[in-house]
């Protein structure tokens, strides 16, 4: 299975190289080349591709989101937050929709990694006020409580999640996470 992933990566790289030769001034192609370089552990090249993508289209939500993801993957959380903030300013409606791996959630996770728990908590509470029934916000708040060592509150939050969605496939993982820290 691993070789299939390598084959897929190689094929993707070939297509992106071809696209880059056809038009090396495409922000999207440069983003793709950036991720290929990142996965090949060539972060210097990846950075250059992301820089070029940004120079080509600094007002693109996708460009800013992907640059933020690159920095987050490297553990450069302050830099990631800068680009997540820019992406959110370009697409503020995304906070209200919260698509898979949303900018909002990735930004909050950076705050958590930096130990800026109160800021993360305040932002989660604000989002919860807008989207009170969104389970992803509840899971994010649960993770924050665990990160803060507030296990009783994490237990309560998880209980509320379980009441609302007892069959959610994420529950066993989060239950185990709580048990490993609290139990």
MDAnalysis code that builds the backbone (N, CA, C; Angstrom):
import MDAnalysis as mda
import numpy as np

u = mda.Universe.empty(549, n_residues=183, atom_resindex=np.repeat(np.arange(183), 3), trajectory=True)
u.add_TopologyAttr("name", ["N", "CA", "C"] * 183)
u.add_TopologyAttr("resid", np.arange(1, 184))
u.add_TopologyAttr("resname", ["UNK", "UNK", "UNK", "UNK", "UNK", "UNK", "UNK", "UNK", "UNK", "UNK", "UNK", "UNK", "UNK", "UNK", "UNK", "UNK", "UNK", "UNK", "UNK", "UNK", "UNK", "UNK", "UNK", "UNK", "UNK", "UNK", "UNK", "UNK", "UNK", "UNK", "UNK", "UNK", "UNK", "UNK", "UNK", "UNK", "UNK", "UNK", "UNK", "UNK", "UNK", "UNK", "UNK", "UNK", "UNK", "UNK", "UNK", "UNK", "UNK", "UNK", "UNK", "UNK", "UNK", "UNK", "UNK", "UNK", "UNK", "UNK", "UNK", "UNK", "UNK", "UNK", "UNK", "UNK", "UNK", "UNK", "UNK", "UNK", "UNK", "UNK", "UNK", "UNK", "UNK", "UNK", "UNK", "UNK", "UNK", "UNK", "UNK", "UNK", "UNK", "UNK", "UNK", "UNK", "UNK", "UNK", "UNK", "UNK", "UNK", "UNK", "UNK", "UNK", "UNK", "UNK", "UNK", "UNK", "UNK", "UNK", "UNK", "UNK", "UNK", "UNK", "UNK", "UNK", "UNK", "UNK", "UNK", "UNK", "UNK", "UNK", "UNK", "UNK", "UNK", "UNK", "UNK", "UNK", "UNK", "UNK", "UNK", "UNK", "UNK", "UNK", "UNK", "UNK", "UNK", "UNK", "UNK", "UNK", "UNK", "UNK", "UNK", "UNK", "UNK", "UNK", "UNK", "UNK", "UNK", "UNK", "UNK", "UNK", "UNK", "UNK", "UNK", "UNK", "UNK", "UNK", "UNK", "UNK", "UNK", "UNK", "UNK", "UNK", "UNK", "UNK", "UNK", "UNK", "UNK", "UNK", "UNK", "UNK", "UNK", "UNK", "UNK", "UNK", "UNK", "UNK", "UNK", "UNK", "UNK", "UNK", "UNK", "UNK", "UNK", "UNK", "UNK", "UNK", "UNK", "UNK", "UNK", "UNK", "UNK", "UNK", "UNK"])
u.atoms.positions = np.array([
    [0.838, -1.198, 0.000],
    [0.000, 0.000, 0.000],
    [0.877, 1.254, 0.000],
    [1.995, 1.214, 0.733],
    [2.863, 2.378, 0.773],
    [3.404, 2.711, -0.609],
    [3.754, 1.685, -1.391],
    [4.281, 1.954, -2.732],
    [3.221, 2.600, -3.615],
    [1.939, 2.241, -3.387],
    [0.884, 2.894, -4.156],
    [0.841, 4.386, -3.836],
    [1.002, 4.722, -2.573],
    [1.034, 6.132, -2.193],
    [2.222, 6.831, -2.855],
    [3.360, 6.177, -2.872],
    [4.528, 6.746, -3.544],
    [4.264, 6.920, -5.034],
    [3.632, 5.928, -5.642],
    [3.303, 6.017, -7.064],
    [2.339, 7.177, -7.314],
    [1.333, 7.308, -6.463],
    [0.377, 8.408, -6.604],
    [1.080, 9.750, -6.450],
    [1.966, 9.828, -5.487],
    [2.701, 11.064, -5.261],
    [3.586, 11.400, -6.465],
    [4.233, 10.390, -7.006],
    [5.099, 10.599, -8.172],
    [4.276, 11.060, -9.375],
    [3.123, 10.431, -9.574],
    [2.256, 10.815, -10.694],
    [1.765, 12.257, -10.512],
    [1.348, 12.587, -9.299],
    [0.899, 13.947, -9.026],
    [2.034, 14.936, -9.295],
    [3.226, 14.600, -8.854],
    [4.377, 15.469, -9.066],
    [4.620, 15.687, -10.558],
    [4.515, 14.617, -11.357],
    [4.733, 14.743, -12.798],
    [3.710, 15.679, -13.428],
    [2.446, 15.525, -13.027],
    [1.403, 16.401, -13.576],
    [1.618, 17.852, -13.156],
    [2.002, 18.047, -11.902],
    [2.246, 19.411, -11.441],
    [3.455, 20.029, -12.136],
    [4.500, 19.229, -12.373],
    [5.668, 19.739, -13.108],
    [5.267, 20.157, -14.521],
    [4.440, 19.330, -15.144],
    [3.977, 19.652, -16.490],
    [3.159, 20.951, -16.463],
    [2.271, 21.067, -15.485],
    [1.456, 22.280, -15.362],
    [2.343, 23.491, -15.094],
    [3.371, 23.295, -14.270],
    [4.290, 24.388, -13.957],
    [5.057, 24.835, -15.195],
    [5.439, 23.886, -16.048],
    [6.134, 24.246, -17.286],
    [5.218, 25.006, -18.235],
    [3.938, 24.636, -18.241],
    [2.980, 25.318, -19.098],
    [2.698, 26.733, -18.596],
    [2.629, 26.872, -17.272],
    [2.343, 28.183, -16.685],
    [2.901, 28.229, -15.272],
    [4.128, 28.712, -15.142],
    [4.738, 28.770, -13.816],
    [4.255, 29.981, -13.026],
    [3.330, 30.735, -13.602],
    [2.743, 31.870, -12.909],
    [1.331, 31.575, -12.413],
    [1.067, 30.321, -12.152],
    [-0.217, 29.924, -11.586],
    [-0.034, 29.720, -10.082],
    [-0.801, 30.463, -9.301],
    [-0.720, 30.312, -7.843],
    [-1.100, 28.897, -7.432],
    [-2.113, 28.329, -8.072],
    [-2.569, 26.979, -7.722],
    [-1.485, 25.944, -7.995],
    [-0.828, 26.052, -9.142],
    [0.254, 25.119, -9.460],
    [1.390, 25.257, -8.453],
    [1.713, 26.470, -8.082],
    [2.776, 26.682, -7.103],
    [2.388, 26.113, -5.735],
    [1.120, 26.223, -5.366],
    [0.674, 25.588, -4.118],
    [0.873, 24.080, -4.195],
    [0.476, 23.489, -5.307],
    [0.636, 22.043, -5.484],
    [2.089, 21.621, -5.410],
    [2.942, 22.377, -6.079],
    [4.372, 22.073, -6.042],
    [4.921, 22.254, -4.623],
    [4.371, 23.203, -3.905],
    [4.780, 23.398, -2.513],
    [4.482, 22.185, -1.657],
    [3.267, 21.624, -1.824],
    [2.907, 20.445, -1.025],
    [3.728, 19.228, -1.444],
    [3.959, 19.072, -2.742],
    [4.791, 17.947, -3.184],
    [6.182, 18.071, -2.569],
    [6.746, 19.257, -2.598],
    [8.077, 19.467, -2.010],
    [8.052, 19.191, -0.511],
    [6.999, 19.644, 0.153],
    [6.875, 19.397, 1.592],
    [6.857, 17.892, 1.888],
    [6.037, 17.151, 1.138],
    [5.936, 15.706, 1.380],
    [7.215, 14.976, 1.001],
    [8.013, 15.600, 0.164],
    [9.331, 15.028, -0.166],
    [10.398, 15.524, 0.811],
    [9.951, 16.232, 1.821],
    [10.813, 16.758, 2.888],
    [11.834, 17.771, 2.386],
    [11.444, 18.513, 1.382],
    [12.267, 19.585, 0.847],
    [11.573, 20.912, 1.184],
    [11.681, 21.301, 2.450],
    [10.949, 22.474, 2.928],
    [11.463, 23.779, 2.341],
    [12.739, 23.831, 1.976],
    [13.247, 25.052, 1.343],
    [12.550, 25.302, 0.005],
    [12.436, 24.248, -0.797],
    [11.733, 24.388, -2.081],
    [10.255, 24.667, -1.844],
    [9.676, 23.972, -0.884],
    [8.257, 24.183, -0.584],
    [8.009, 25.648, -0.242],
    [8.853, 26.188, 0.609],
    [8.704, 27.596, 0.989],
    [8.765, 28.506, -0.226],
    [9.691, 28.235, -1.137],
    [9.819, 29.063, -2.335],
    [8.551, 29.004, -3.196],
    [7.979, 27.820, -3.318],
    [6.730, 27.693, -4.086],
    [5.588, 28.457, -3.405],
    [5.492, 28.342, -2.079],
    [4.431, 29.064, -1.369],
    [4.628, 30.572, -1.484],
    [5.869, 31.001, -1.379],
    [6.170, 32.425, -1.518],
    [5.736, 32.923, -2.893],
    [6.039, 32.149, -3.921],
    [5.655, 32.551, -5.272],
    [4.124, 32.569, -5.422],
    [3.456, 31.574, -4.865],
    [1.987, 31.552, -4.922],
    [1.415, 32.801, -4.266],
    [1.995, 33.186, -3.144],
    [1.515, 34.382, -2.441],
    [1.787, 35.643, -3.260],
    [2.959, 35.713, -3.854],
    [3.285, 36.876, -4.694],
    [2.327, 36.976, -5.880],
    [1.912, 35.842, -6.406],
    [1.009, 35.816, -7.559],
    [-0.430, 36.162, -7.183],
    [-0.859, 35.737, -5.989],
    [-2.263, 35.935, -5.622],
    [-2.412, 36.088, -4.106],
    [-1.967, 37.221, -3.560],
    [-2.006, 37.403, -2.103],
    [-3.411, 37.501, -1.520],
    [-4.397, 37.759, -2.373],
    [-5.766, 37.905, -1.892],
    [-6.606, 36.657, -2.111],
    [-5.935, 35.534, -2.280],
    [-6.633, 34.271, -2.461],
    [-6.793, 33.561, -1.119],
    [-8.024, 33.194, -0.821],
    [-8.280, 32.405, 0.385],
    [-7.446, 31.126, 0.358],
    [-7.459, 30.414, -0.779],
    [-6.758, 29.130, -0.885],
    [-5.255, 29.286, -0.675],
    [-4.675, 30.328, -1.231],
    [-3.241, 30.551, -1.068],
    [-2.913, 30.773, 0.404],
    [-3.647, 31.649, 1.057],
    [-3.374, 31.938, 2.467],
    [-3.632, 30.729, 3.353],
    [-4.701, 29.989, 3.076],
    [-5.015, 28.790, 3.858],
    [-3.909, 27.744, 3.716],
    [-3.431, 27.517, 2.509],
    [-2.386, 26.518, 2.284],
    [-1.045, 26.934, 2.873],
    [-0.712, 28.204, 2.794],
    [0.530, 28.678, 3.418],
    [0.433, 28.487, 4.934],
    [-0.707, 28.816, 5.488],
    [-0.907, 28.608, 6.926],
    [-0.741, 27.130, 7.282],
    [-1.314, 26.256, 6.464],
    [-1.185, 24.821, 6.707],
    [0.255, 24.349, 6.652],
    [1.018, 24.905, 5.730],
    [2.437, 24.573, 5.630],
    [3.165, 24.977, 6.914],
    [2.961, 26.216, 7.351],
    [3.617, 26.667, 8.576],
    [3.154, 25.864, 9.792],
    [1.865, 25.546, 9.843],
    [1.348, 24.738, 10.953],
    [2.017, 23.369, 10.962],
    [2.187, 22.775, 9.796],
    [2.831, 21.462, 9.689],
    [4.280, 21.490, 10.168],
    [4.915, 22.645, 10.049],
    [6.298, 22.797, 10.500],
    [6.394, 23.181, 11.975],
    [5.241, 23.424, 12.589],
    [5.247, 23.855, 13.993],
    [5.486, 25.343, 14.160],
    [5.353, 26.100, 13.082],
    [5.504, 27.555, 13.129],
    [4.119, 28.180, 13.295],
    [3.586, 28.030, 14.504],
    [2.188, 28.345, 14.761],
    [1.868, 29.835, 14.673],
    [2.776, 30.699, 15.110],
    [2.521, 32.150, 14.995],
    [2.384, 32.552, 13.530],
    [3.285, 32.043, 12.692],
    [3.210, 32.346, 11.257],
    [1.919, 31.777, 10.670],
    [1.564, 30.571, 11.096],
    [0.335, 29.957, 10.599],
    [-0.871, 30.816, 10.949],
    [-0.931, 31.294, 12.184],
    [-2.063, 32.125, 12.615],
    [-2.177, 33.366, 11.730],
    [-1.052, 33.968, 11.397],
    [-1.066, 35.157, 10.532],
    [-1.793, 34.862, 9.214],
    [-1.478, 33.730, 8.609],
    [-2.099, 33.405, 7.319],
    [-3.527, 32.870, 7.486],
    [-3.804, 32.172, 8.588],
    [-5.192, 31.781, 8.843],
    [-6.054, 33.029, 9.036],
    [-5.528, 34.015, 9.764],
    [-6.276, 35.261, 9.950],
    [-6.552, 35.932, 8.615],
    [-5.545, 35.946, 7.767],
    [-5.721, 36.561, 6.439],
    [-6.757, 35.785, 5.629],
    [-6.679, 34.454, 5.678],
    [-7.657, 33.640, 4.950],
    [-9.072, 33.917, 5.462],
    [-9.211, 33.999, 6.785],
    [-10.537, 34.279, 7.350],
    [-11.033, 35.669, 6.973],
    [-10.121, 36.631, 6.853],
    [-10.548, 37.973, 6.454],
    [-11.019, 37.979, 4.997],
    [-10.477, 37.055, 4.211],
    [-10.874, 36.958, 2.807],
    [-12.154, 36.146, 2.628],
    [-12.463, 35.309, 3.602],
    [-13.658, 34.466, 3.542],
    [-14.255, 34.345, 4.937],
    [-14.805, 35.445, 5.482],
    [-15.313, 35.408, 6.857],
    [-16.502, 34.475, 7.044],
    [-17.208, 34.158, 5.984],
    [-18.343, 33.246, 6.094],
    [-17.945, 31.836, 6.449],
    [-16.674, 31.495, 6.280],
    [-16.247, 30.131, 6.566],
    [-16.421, 29.778, 8.028],
    [-16.282, 30.747, 8.926],
    [-16.463, 30.471, 10.347],
    [-17.887, 30.000, 10.606],
    [-18.849, 30.574, 9.899],
    [-20.239, 30.198, 10.102],
    [-20.566, 28.837, 9.504],
    [-19.821, 28.417, 8.511],
    [-20.088, 27.140, 7.845],
    [-19.281, 26.005, 8.474],
    [-18.055, 26.279, 8.849],
    [-17.135, 25.294, 9.423],
    [-17.022, 24.033, 8.578],
    [-16.482, 24.146, 7.361],
    [-16.272, 22.942, 6.549],
    [-15.185, 22.070, 7.157],
    [-14.996, 20.904, 6.617],
    [-13.982, 19.970, 7.121],
    [-12.626, 20.672, 7.195],
    [-11.933, 20.492, 8.315],
    [-10.620, 21.121, 8.557],
    [-10.683, 22.624, 8.285],
    [-11.619, 23.263, 8.919],
    [-11.831, 24.678, 8.665],
    [-10.667, 25.527, 9.137],
    [-10.567, 26.680, 8.537],
    [-9.560, 27.658, 8.909],
    [-9.690, 28.002, 10.381],
    [-10.911, 28.194, 10.819],
    [-11.181, 28.532, 12.211],
    [-10.616, 27.457, 13.146],
    [-10.908, 26.203, 12.866],
    [-10.429, 25.116, 13.723],
    [-8.907, 24.995, 13.696],
    [-8.316, 25.132, 12.530],
    [-6.864, 25.039, 12.434],
    [-6.201, 26.188, 13.201],
    [-6.796, 27.357, 13.106],
    [-6.276, 28.528, 13.823],
    [-6.370, 28.302, 15.328],
    [-7.503, 27.810, 15.797],
    [-7.679, 27.529, 17.226],
    [-6.660, 26.497, 17.689],
    [-6.402, 25.472, 16.874],
    [-5.424, 24.454, 17.282],
    [-4.030, 25.074, 17.410],
    [-3.696, 26.048, 16.561],
    [-2.407, 26.747, 16.691],
    [-2.336, 27.494, 18.016],
    [-3.422, 28.167, 18.376],
    [-3.459, 28.856, 19.672],
    [-3.239, 27.867, 20.813],
    [-3.853, 26.695, 20.693],
    [-3.699, 25.675, 21.732],
    [-2.254, 25.198, 21.810],
    [-1.627, 24.940, 20.661],
    [-0.228, 24.499, 20.655],
    [0.687, 25.554, 21.270],
    [0.330, 26.816, 21.110],
    [1.126, 27.902, 21.675],
    [0.836, 28.127, 23.160],
    [-0.146, 27.402, 23.686],
    [-0.501, 27.563, 25.092],
    [-1.357, 28.787, 25.360],
    [-1.930, 29.351, 24.315],
    [-2.785, 30.523, 24.461],
    [-4.225, 30.045, 24.661],
    [-4.400, 29.338, 25.769],
    [-5.663, 28.650, 26.033],
    [-6.835, 29.600, 26.232],
    [-6.623, 30.681, 26.947],
    [-7.738, 31.592, 27.189],
    [-8.235, 32.211, 25.892],
    [-7.322, 32.604, 25.022],
    [-7.734, 33.164, 23.734],
    [-8.491, 32.112, 22.927],
    [-7.988, 30.885, 22.912],
    [-8.673, 29.803, 22.202],
    [-10.064, 29.584, 22.795],
    [-10.143, 29.571, 24.114],
    [-11.419, 29.364, 24.791],
    [-12.409, 30.469, 24.429],
    [-11.958, 31.718, 24.463],
    [-12.838, 32.846, 24.133],
    [-13.364, 32.734, 22.705],
    [-12.498, 32.325, 21.780],
    [-12.919, 32.211, 20.385],
    [-13.885, 31.043, 20.181],
    [-13.664, 29.964, 20.903],
    [-14.601, 28.836, 20.829],
    [-15.954, 29.253, 21.380],
    [-15.956, 29.967, 22.492],
    [-17.216, 30.422, 23.085],
    [-17.970, 31.347, 22.127],
    [-17.246, 32.225, 21.450],
    [-17.889, 33.123, 20.486],
    [-18.506, 32.326, 19.346],
    [-17.779, 31.344, 18.841],
    [-18.305, 30.510, 17.754],
    [-19.501, 29.700, 18.230],
    [-19.421, 29.226, 19.451],
    [-20.535, 28.443, 19.989],
    [-21.796, 29.294, 20.121],
    [-21.613, 30.582, 20.370],
    [-22.759, 31.479, 20.429],
    [-23.442, 31.614, 19.083],
    [-22.650, 31.554, 18.019],
    [-23.190, 31.665, 16.663],
    [-23.728, 30.316, 16.185],
    [-23.036, 29.245, 16.530],
    [-23.395, 27.897, 16.074],
    [-23.518, 26.952, 17.274],
    [-24.565, 27.109, 18.081],
    [-24.651, 26.340, 19.332],
    [-24.784, 24.830, 19.138],
    [-25.266, 24.390, 18.008],
    [-25.482, 22.958, 17.785],
    [-24.368, 22.287, 16.991],
    [-23.300, 22.989, 16.699],
    [-22.222, 22.431, 15.888],
    [-21.333, 21.532, 16.746],
    [-21.352, 20.228, 16.464],
    [-20.574, 19.267, 17.245],
    [-19.072, 19.479, 17.100],
    [-18.638, 19.975, 15.974],
    [-17.196, 20.181, 15.788],
    [-16.673, 21.214, 16.761],
    [-17.470, 22.230, 17.056],
    [-17.067, 23.217, 18.050],
    [-17.027, 22.555, 19.432],
    [-17.986, 21.682, 19.693],
    [-18.004, 20.966, 20.980],
    [-16.757, 20.092, 21.137],
    [-16.375, 19.376, 20.085],
    [-15.171, 18.553, 20.142],
    [-13.930, 19.426, 20.338],
    [-13.910, 20.577, 19.704],
    [-12.791, 21.493, 19.863],
    [-12.705, 21.982, 21.308],
    [-13.848, 22.303, 21.884],
    [-13.867, 22.747, 23.280],
    [-13.417, 21.610, 24.199],
    [-13.844, 20.390, 23.911],
    [-13.399, 19.236, 24.688],
    [-11.870, 19.130, 24.651],
    [-11.294, 19.205, 23.452],
    [-9.829, 19.117, 23.317],
    [-9.133, 20.228, 24.094],
    [-9.726, 21.403, 24.078],
    [-9.150, 22.522, 24.817],
    [-9.169, 22.243, 26.317],
    [-10.282, 21.753, 26.817],
    [-10.353, 21.410, 28.239],
    [-9.271, 20.383, 28.608],
    [-9.088, 19.380, 27.776],
    [-8.054, 18.376, 28.045],
    [-6.678, 19.030, 28.045],
    [-6.421, 19.882, 27.067],
    [-5.127, 20.576, 26.985],
    [-4.871, 21.441, 28.207],
    [-5.937, 21.986, 28.768],
    [-5.813, 22.850, 29.938],
    [-5.764, 22.047, 31.241],
    [-5.948, 20.730, 31.154],
    [-5.971, 19.904, 32.361],
    [-7.267, 20.029, 33.139],
    [-8.308, 20.517, 32.489],
    [-9.618, 20.679, 33.129],
    [-10.472, 19.464, 32.770],
    [-10.108, 18.326, 33.359],
    [-10.670, 17.043, 32.962],
    [-12.132, 16.868, 33.351],
    [-12.546, 17.412, 34.469],
    [-13.951, 17.295, 34.859],
    [-14.838, 18.023, 33.849],
    [-14.384, 19.196, 33.394],
    [-15.151, 19.939, 32.395],
    [-15.113, 19.224, 31.038],
    [-13.980, 18.603, 30.735],
    [-13.884, 17.823, 29.498],
    [-14.860, 16.657, 29.546],
    [-14.939, 15.998, 30.697],
    [-15.873, 14.873, 30.883],
    [-17.311, 15.338, 30.669],
    [-17.656, 16.477, 31.239],
    [-19.011, 17.021, 31.077],
    [-19.297, 17.348, 29.609],
    [-18.329, 17.978, 28.936],
    [-18.502, 18.329, 27.519],
    [-18.688, 17.079, 26.673],
    [-17.882, 16.053, 26.948],
    [-17.994, 14.811, 26.192],
    [-19.341, 14.148, 26.451],
    [-19.813, 14.209, 27.678],
    [-21.141, 13.672, 27.996],
    [-22.236, 14.359, 27.198],
    [-22.129, 15.677, 27.070],
    [-23.104, 16.428, 26.274],
    [-23.041, 16.020, 24.801],
    [-21.832, 15.818, 24.302],
    [-21.670, 15.373, 22.920],
    [-22.302, 14.006, 22.734],
    [-22.056, 13.111, 23.664],
    [-22.608, 11.747, 23.579],
    [-24.130, 11.756, 23.612],
    [-24.725, 12.656, 24.387],
    [-26.189, 12.775, 24.425],
    [-26.736, 13.200, 23.068],
    [-26.024, 14.083, 22.400],
    [-26.493, 14.636, 21.131],
    [-26.210, 13.732, 19.947],
    [-25.134, 12.940, 20.044],
    [-24.755, 12.113, 18.900],
    [-24.025, 10.860, 19.387],
    [-24.773, 9.943, 19.931],
    [-24.203, 8.746, 20.556],
    [-23.469, 7.839, 19.574],
    [-23.717, 7.997, 18.290],
    [-23.081, 7.117, 17.303],
    [-21.949, 7.797, 16.540],
    [-21.562, 8.988, 16.967],
    [-20.488, 9.697, 16.270],
    [-19.216, 8.846, 16.300],
    [-18.603, 8.609, 15.147],
    [-17.428, 7.729, 15.095],
    [-16.194, 8.278, 15.814],
    [-16.201, 9.555, 16.145],
    [-15.064, 10.148, 16.859],
    [-15.098, 9.871, 18.356],
    [-16.247, 9.473, 18.867],
    [-16.407, 9.330, 20.315],
    [-15.423, 8.359, 20.963],
    [-15.174, 7.170, 20.397],
    [-14.211, 6.274, 21.067],
    [-12.823, 6.894, 21.223],
    [-12.371, 7.615, 20.219],
    [-11.065, 8.274, 20.318],
    [-11.061, 9.296, 21.452],
    [-12.086, 10.137, 21.492],
    [-12.125, 11.180, 22.513],
    [-12.347, 10.600, 23.907],
    [-13.107, 9.533, 23.995],
    [-13.280, 8.861, 25.289],
    [-11.929, 8.309, 25.758],
    [-11.162, 7.703, 24.845],
    [-9.841, 7.164, 25.182],
    [-8.881, 8.290, 25.578],
    [-8.961, 9.412, 24.882],
    [-8.115, 10.551, 25.197],
    [-8.395, 11.041, 26.626],
    [-9.643, 11.112, 26.963],
    [-10.001, 11.543, 28.314],
    [-9.540, 10.528, 29.345],
    [-9.759, 9.249, 29.074],
    [-9.348, 8.197, 30.011],
    [-7.839, 8.204, 30.230],
    [-7.094, 8.409, 29.170],
    [-5.629, 8.414, 29.278],
    [-5.139, 9.578, 30.146],
    [-5.883, 10.660, 30.169],
    [-5.464, 11.839, 30.932],
    [-6.117, 11.944, 32.300],
    [-7.301, 11.420, 32.439],
    [-8.110, 11.649, 33.627],
    [-8.313, 10.380, 34.428],
    [-8.351, 9.249, 33.725],
    [-8.730, 7.992, 34.372],
    [-7.650, 7.322, 35.041],
])
